């Protein structure tokens, strides 16, 4: 193991990788960043903190921790139909291990480059391992997707395959290696392209972090509507029978759930129609037209 770094050398060596961009007059290295917002656009801001042992397993690879820390924020921007632009990193470390930091920086760089988003500042401090990222994006004024626009009759869609991250975590907790799904837990792919494709089309959207049923419930509450999901339409690609608890309440998926006007063709992305918005409040499940009863509880922070 290499010798620990001081704070300023740590930043210079591992987090000064931004390239010059017209929208960043001043980035990493000063008291604050200067950012240029495109004309006619709104700023979109979100932040998430990930804590070791709570949001990622102890002894997770640093590359994966960095990737996931950025991905969960980019997923929030995607749900708002925003274009990701910049992010700030607040990193709390028990020690400044250069090998760990090099791997962490590589994961951060990889997703940042893939998503065309630039690190523009942040902070480092000593303490129990946790990562806080604030992501900033933009979108044309008045075109934000929110949770409160769902309308009676809308079709409900979800991207990808919710539940796979939960299966991976469950297997890890049982002493396994993640059931072949470890990447779904460690390196979620933010659905930025889908979010942009939903501008002007979707009525409401949310990213799935705490479980499909619980997060869809936020749309229903904000919009003052209810919904019925067809459990037979829930996406599943594992050899075993569908695990409804994992799909509906597993969390950590970072897929998008959204509503479209009835009959409207969805964007050309991997999405699945799973139900319909109804006037009666609450979330109901059905299979073959018959009610299904499940005791679902998504992730709770407290």
N, C-alpha and C positions, 0 to 999 in steps of 0.2 A: 504494500500500500504506500502511495506517495505521501509526502508531508502535507498537512492541512494548509489551506490558503487563507490569506487575510481577505476581508470583504471586498476590497477594491480590485485585487488581483483576480478574485473569484469572478467578479462581474466582467472584467476585461477579457479574461480567458474563455469564459463559457457563455456569456450572454451579450456580447457585443457583435452579433453576427448579422445585424440588419443591414440591408443595402440601401443606398440613397433612393428616395422616392419623392416625387413632387408633392405628395400629400403629407409628408413628414418633414417640415422645415428643420425640426430639431428633435432627435430621438434619445436613445440611451446615452447617459453620461452627464446630464445636467440635473438641476433641481426638479424639473418637470419637462414634459414633452410638449412640442408645438405641433398641432395637427390641423390640416386644412380640409374642411368638409366640402364635398362637391356642392355646387350651387343648386338650390332647390331641393335639397335632401335633409332629412331629419337624422339626428344621431340616435343610435340604438345602443344601449349599454346593459350589460349583465355581469354578474360575478358569482363564482362558486368557490367554496373551500373544500378540499379533500384532505382527510385526516387518516394517517396510517392506522390500520386495524378497524376502521369504520367504513371508509370508502374504497380501500384497496387492501388486499391481504398483506400482513407483515412479511417482509423479505421479498416483496414484489420487485421485479427488475426496474431499475431507475428509468430506463427508456420507456417502459409501459406506463409508469406513474406520470411521466411528463406528457405522453401522448394523451392519456385519459383526462388529465387535468385541463388540457386545452380543448379536447374534443367535447367535453360536457358543456363548456361555454359556447363553442361554435354551434352546438345543437340548439341552444336557446336562441341564438341569432337566426338559425335556419327556420325555427318555428315562427319567428316574426317576419319571415320573408326578407331578411336583411342581407346585404352583402358584407361579409366580414372584412375588416380593414386593419385593425390594430389590436394589440392586447398588452396588458401590464401584468407582471409576475411578482407576487410576494411569496418568498420562499423561506420557510423556517426549517432549519437543519440542526440535528444534534451535534454534527461536526462537519467541517468542510473537507470531505474526502474527495480529492481530485478525480479518482477513478469513477466514483459514483456520479459526480457532477458532469464528467465527460459523457457518460451514458445518458444521463438526464437531458443534457443539452442536445444530444443527437436525436432523442425522441421528440423534443420540442421543435427542433429545426425541421425534422421530417414532416410533421403535420402542418407546421406553419407554411412551409414551402408548398405542400400539396394544396393548401387552402388559400394561398395568396394573402396571408395575414402577417403583419409585421409586429415584432416585439419593440415597444417604444419606451419602456421604463419599468420601474418596480422597486422592490426592496428585498433585502436579505437580513435574517436575524437568526440567533441561536435559540433552540428549544426543541420540543418534540416535533417529529417530522409532520409538516403540513404544507399544503400548496394552495394559495389563493390566486386565481386568475380573474382579471376583469377584462372582458372582451368588448370591443367597440365596433359597430358596423354602421351602415347607413342605408337608407331607402328613400325613394321619392315621397315627398310630403303627401300624407293621406293614404298611403298604400300599405301600412302595417297590417299584418295579420295578428289578430288577438284571440283571446278565449271567448269573447262575448258576442260573437256574430252568428252562432249556429241558429238555423231556422227549422221550424217544423217541416218535415218532409225531406230534409237533407239526407244524403247518403253519407255514412261514416266509413272512412278508410284508415288503414294503418300501413306504414311502410315496413319492409323487411319481415323478420321473424321474431317477434317478442317472445321472451321466455328462455332464450338460449343462454343469455348471460346468467340467469338464475340457475339453470341446470349446471353450468360450469362452476359457479360458486358452491352449490350444494355438493358437487362431487369433490371439490377441494376440501370442504369442511369435513367430508367423510374420509379424508386421507387419500383421495384419488388425485389424478393429474388434470382434472378439468373436463373430463368426458369428451375430449376432442374439440371443445368449444372455448378454450381458454382465451383465444383472441377476441371472441365476442365480449368477454368480460374486461379484458385488459386494453383492447384497442378498438373501441366503438368508432364507427365511421359517421361523422356528422352529415346529415342529409342536406347539405347546402344547396345543391342543384335542384333538389325537389322543392325546397322552400322557395327558391326564386321562381320556379315554374308555377307555384301556387298563387303568385301575385295576381290580383284581379280575377281569380277563379274561385278560390276557397272562401268560405264564409267564416271559418274559425279553425284554429290549429293550436297544438301544444306538443312539446317534446315529452317523450315517455322516460321519466327518470325514476319514478316511485311505483310503477305498475300501471298497466294499460287501463284497468278499471278505475283506479283512483285518479289518474290524470285526466281521463275522459270525464270523470265526475266534476273536475274543475271547469271544463267547458260547459257542462250542463248547468252547473250552479251559476256561472257568470252569465250565461245566455238565458236563464230562466226557462229551460226546457228539460225534457227527459229523453231516454233512448232505450232501444231494444237491440241487443247484440245477438247474432246468430252464432252460437258456439260451434256449429258445424262449418262455418265459414272462416273461423280463426286460422291464420296461417301456421303451418307446422310441417317440418321436413325431417323429423327424426324417425327412426325405425319403430320406436315404441308408440303406443297409443298417445294421443295428445294429452299433455299435462296441463289442465286448465288453470290450476293454481299458478304454475310457472308463467303461462302465457298472460294471464289476467292480473296477477299480483306480484310477479317476480321482481320487476324493476331493473334498473341499470341497463336498459335497452338502448336508450337515446335514439329511438326511431321517432317518426312523426305520426301523430293521430290528427286527422283533419276532416272537415265536412265540406261536401260539394252539393250544389243544387241537384235535386233528384234527376237522374238520367244523364247528367253531364259526364262526358268521358274524362277519366282522370289523366294526369300528365303521364308521359311515357317513361315511367319509373317503376321499380318493383313495389307495387302497392296492392292492397287487397281490400275489397269492400266487405265490411263485417257487420253492418247494421244500419239503422235509420233513426233519425231524430224524431221524437214524438212530443206531443203537447203535455202529456202526463209527467210530472216531475219524477226523478229517480232513474236508476239504471236497472234494466231488466234483462235477463238472459233467457234464450229460448233455443230449442232444437226440434226441427220438424214441426214448428208451430206450437210446441208444448213448452210450458215454463220449465226452467232449470233453476234449482236452488243451490247456491254455493256460498259458503262463508268466506268472503274475500277480504283481505286486509293488505293494503300496499305498505311500502316502506314508511316508517315513522321515525323522525329524527329525535323525538323525545317521548 
